């Protein structure tokens, strides 16, 4: 059921149907069928698609070389609370028409930050009360909340890792407010993205001290949320650089090592973004595999970068090959642990029509769905799994099995190598694996 506020913002666009891949309707899903069961779960259960408040309803197409190009009606109210309510009306109308079940936000996506901490808290509390009504009327849930501790100039040198304790304290107050808002909205998870937790120059940075401060800050945030009854998962979202030269949550491996070092591994998992993975010179598939191996595959940001650009362009996903490779790891890991797939992606600067927002989300959902279907078919119907298993057959019996069981020492390996003589090459069959993926796409 579509939920409308005082006005309908997306006039002429109804609820987006699933019509199948033969449809020419640009306002219909071709592959994403929320009720379709794939690998034992419906697509809706696999993905838990969430609309990102910041890009979809706050972004206006601005870039470093010019102001925004998108003039949407919910941005026009002068009063901050009226504007926030208009934005919420538009958001819940859009999400319900898309048929998605979740949204996610930064604190000051919901309402403009006030001139003082007290005014910011008053505004945030007011709009949370309003959004509660929208949630109750629509059945749309909060996947996760977070705090924007990177945009305000006070955070130019970081938030939790800032060398000025007063800024750290202000960040703590802001995170407390965002956690309170997340709990009030029955949020399922809470995310930390260290947008400026890093350094621009090591010349003026005590890295060890800053890392200790970040570990302590996350511990305090966790303890506060748990004391308030929050039972969800905390996520770290890795990114290697930009806006800082180097960010402390560089990639999944770095973030997982950090969590283990500071004793946070039982409460935190990874929120992995496609574009952040490629900025770290990894594939999305790689980052999912690292998180899955550690038991920390929590949630995902759905987007992509422009492979000719070296920055975070946050485009909607459309690379079926890339996502099929990722979905193979996703399915073999048993899916996400607590989170979902949120569209941390923005329409392009020259996309200025309201229907462009629908086209973008439809295409993103269809790309993920198509990749999921292909990956499931590859696992269940092709030689893919057996071919990969065969590469490691030498570890299933004999000396190889003893090695995995810890029954050999280095001298044993020497003796085995000496008796083996020269070793014949064994093909990795990479082209065959690639052809299998192409066949099922």
N, C-alpha and C positions, 0 to 999 in steps of 0.2 A: 504494500500500500504506500502510495506516495504521500509524504508529509509536507504540507505547505504552511508557510507562515502567513503574515498579513498580506503578502503578495506572492505571485508566482514569478520567479526569476527566469526560469528556463522554459519560456512559453513555447508551445508547439512541439515540445519533446516529451514523450511519455516514457513509461517504464521500458527499459532496454530489454528486448526479448532475445532468446537463443533461437536462431533460425538455421544453423548448420552451414557448412562450408560452401554449399551451393547458392547461398543468399547473396544478392547484390545490394542489400539494404545497408547503407553505411552506419545506421544507428541500430545495428543488431550484432550479437555475438555470433561468430562463425565456428569457434572451437570451445569457448568457455560455456559449459553447461553446468550450472551450480550443483545440480542434482545427479549428474553422471558419476557413477562409481568407477574409479581407477585405482588399481592396487589396493582394494579393500576399503577405500574411503571416498566420499564424494569430493568433487573438486573444491567445493566451498570449505570442506573440512581440511583438505590439504593446504589450501592457500590462505584462508581467512583474510581475503583482500581488504586492505584499509586505505582510505583516501587521506593523503597528507595535507593537513590544514594549510601549512606554510606555503607550499608551491601552488596548490590549486585555488585557494581563496585569498591568499595574501600577496602572492607574486603578481606583478603588473607588467612584466616584460622588460624591466630595467636591466641595463648592463653597465660595465665600467665606462662606456663611451656615450651613454645617453639615458634619458629618463624613460619611464614606462610607456608602453604603447597601448596597453589594454585598459579600457575604461569600463569597468563593470559596475553595475548599479549598486551593489552592496558596499562599494567603497566610497560612496558619495556623501553619506551623512557626516555632519561636522562634529556632533557630540560623540565622544568615544564609546559610551555605553550603547547609544542608538546604533552606531556603526557595528559594534560587536554583535548586537542582536540581529541586525540585518545579515551579517556574515554567517551567523549560526543558522538563520532561516535558509539562506542560499545553500549552505553546506549540507544540511539534512535533507533538503529537497533533492540536491544532486545525488547524494549517496543512496537515497531510497530509490531514485529513478534508475540508478546503475544496478541496483539489486545487490550491492555489497553490504556486508554486515558490520563493518568497523571503520573507525577513524583514528587518527593520532595527531598529536599537537605539541608545539612548544608553548610555554605559558603565555608569552606575549604575541602569539598568533591569535589567541582567542580574543584578546582585547589589548589596546595600545597601553604600553607601559606608562605609569603616571610619573609626575615630577618628583615624588617622594616614595619611599618604600611603603609607607602607610597607605598612600593613595593607590599604589599598584596593587596592594593586597585587597583593598576595598573593591577595586574594579574586578580583580580576578575572582573574588568571592561572589560578586554579583553576577558575572557571566556564567560561572559554574552553576549557580542556581537555575539560570535560564536554560542552560544546556541539559540539565537534569530533566527538565520538562520535555525537551526535544527527544532525548533518549527514551523516556518512558512512553512517548507517543509513537515511536518508530521501531523500537526493538534494536536499533543500531547501538553497538557497544564500543567502548574505548579499548583499543588494542594496547596502546601505551601512551604515557605522557612523558614530557621532559622539560627542562628549563633551557632557555636561550641565554647562556652565560658566555656569549662571544660577540654579540653585535654592539652592545653599548660600549662607548669609548672607555668606560672604567675598566673593561676587560682587555685592553690593548696588550697587556703583558700576561694574560691568562686569568683564570678564575681560581680554581683550587691550587694552581701552581704559581700564583702571582707572588712576587717578592715582597709585596706590601700586605701585611696581615689584615688591615682594614678591608681590603678588596676581597680577601679570602672569606672574611666574616660576612660581607655583603653577598657573596656568592652562596654561602651557606644559608643565609636567610631566603634567598631566591629559590634555592633548591628545596628548602622546607616548604615554601608556599606551593611549588609545583607538585611535590609529593602529596601535600594536603589536597590539592585539586584533583590529582589522579585518584586518590583514595575516595574522595567525595563522589567522583564519577564512576566508581567501581571499575577502575582501570585494571586490566589483566597483567600489565607489566610496566616497568619504568626503565627509560633509556638514558645513558650518559654518552654524549658525543663531545669529546674534548676539543672543541673548535679552536681554541687558542691555548690548549694545554701542551706546550712545547716551547721551542725557542727559535728566535731569529738569528741569534749569534751566541756561541758558547763563550765568547770573550767576557760577557757580563752575566753568565748563567751558572748557577750551582746545580747541575743536573741531579746529583744524588739527593740533595735536599728537596728539590722540587718533586721528585718521584716519591720520596717519603711523605711529603705533604699531600700528594694526590691519593696515595694509599690510605692515609689517615682520614682524609675528607670522605672518600667512598665508604670507609668503615663507619663513619659517623652517620652518613646518609642512610646506609643499610640499617643501622641500629635504630635510628629514629623511625623509619618506615615500619620495621618489624614491631616496634613498641606501639605503633598506632594500629596494628592488626593487619598490615599489608602482607599478603601471602604470595604475591606474584614473583616473577623473576626479574632481576636487574640485568640489563644488557649493556655491553660496551660496544660501540660502533667504531671499528678501526678506520683510520685514514692516515696516509703517510706524511702528507704535507698539505699546504694551502688551507687556511691562510698563513700558518707559520711555516718557516723553512723546514722544520722537522717537528712532527708531533709524536708524543710519547706513546700513543696507541697506534703505532705505525701499520701493523697488519695483525692478522689473527694470532700468528705465532708469538709476536711481541706482546700482545695484550693478554694472551693466556699465560705466558711466563710471568707477567706483572701480577696477574690475579693470584697465581700460585705463590709468588714471593710474599705477598701481603696477606695471605690467608683468606682471600675473598672467593675462592674457586667454588665453594658450595652454594653461593647465592647469585653468582653472575654467570652469564653466557654471552655469546657473540650475537650481535646484530650486524649482518654482513651486507655491504652494498656493492653492487656490480661495478660502479664507476670508481669507487675507492679501491677495489681490488686491482683494477687495471692501472690506476695511478701508482700503486705499489709494485708495478711490473709483475703482477700475478694474474691468473685467470680467476674468474668467479668460481669455477669448478675447484681450483686449488684451495681457495679460502674456505669453501664449504667442506672440503675434505679435511683440512687442518682442524677446523672446529669440530667436525663429526668425530675425528679420531680422539679428541680430548673430551668427548661427551658434552660439548658446549655449542651445538648447532641450535641456536635459539630462535632467531628471527632474520628477516631479509628486507632490504630496500630494493625495490624493483626499478632499475633504470639502466642507462648505458652511457658511455662517453663517446665522443667523436674521436676516432682513432688517429686522426690527423692533428688533434689538439692535445696539449699537455695539461689541461685543467679540467675541473669538475663541471661538465656541461649539463648533467642531470637530464638527459633526454629519455623519452619513454622507450621501453625495451621493444626491439623488433628483430633481434638476431636469434632465429630459431636454432641454428647450430650451436651457438654459445649456450643457450639455455637448455638444450637437450643434453649436452655434456654435463651441465650442472644438475639437471634433474636426475640423471643416472646416480650421482652421488647422493642426492637428496632422498631418493627412494630407498637406496641400499642402506642409508643411515636411519631409516624409519621416519623420516620427515622432521619437522621442526619441534623443538622442545619449549613449548609455552608461547611462542610468538606467532607471527603470520607474515604476510607479504604486503608491505606498504608501498604505495607509489610515490616514492621520493623523487618525483620527476615533474618537469614543468613544460608547458606548451612553449613553442618557440616565440621569439620576439615578434615575428611577423604573423603569428596566429592570433587574430584579434576578435574572432567570433565566439559566442558562447558554445556553439556546437563543436568547436575545436576541442574543448575540454572533454566532451563525450568521446569524440573520435580517438583522442589520445588514450583514455582509460580503456576503451573497448579494445584497441589494438594491443595495449600492454597485457590485458587479461587473456586475450586470444593467443598471444605469443607464449605466455607461460603455460596455458592449457594445451596448446599444440605440442610444446616440448614435453610436458608431462605424459601425454598420450604416447608420443614416440618413445620416450624413455621406458615406459612400462612395457611396450611391445618389444623393445630391444632386450629387456631383461627376461621377459617371459617366453618369447618366441624365437629368438635368434641364438646364434652360437657365442654371443658376446661373453657371457659369464663363464662358459666352459673354456673358451679360448684364453681368457685372462687367468683362470685357475690353472690351466695347463702350463703356463709360464713358470709357475711356482711348484710344479709337481715334485721337483727334486727335494723339497722340504717336507713332503708328506710321509716319507718312509726313510729307513736307514739312517745314514749319518746326518742327512739334512734335518730329519726329525729330531735327532739327538741334539743338534745345534740349537734348534728352537726351544727345546726343553731344558737348555742350560747344562747339558751333560758332557759337553766337550770343552777343552781349554785350547789356548792358542797353539800349544805344541801338537795337539791332535790335528788341528787344521793344517799345520806344517806337514805332518806325516801323510795326511790324506792327499794333499797337493803333490807331494813327492811321488806317491804311488800312482797318481792319475796320469802324470805326464802332461803333454800339451792338450788343450781343450778345444773341441770343435765349436765354432760359432753357432748360436741358436737365434733365429730371426725373432724379432719382436712383433712382426706382422702389423706394424702401425697402419699401413695403407688399408689393410683388410678391416681393421677396427674402424677406421674413418669411413670406409665404404658401407659398413653395416649401419652406421648412423645415418648416412645419406639415404640408404635404402628405406629406412623406417620413417624418416621425415616426410 
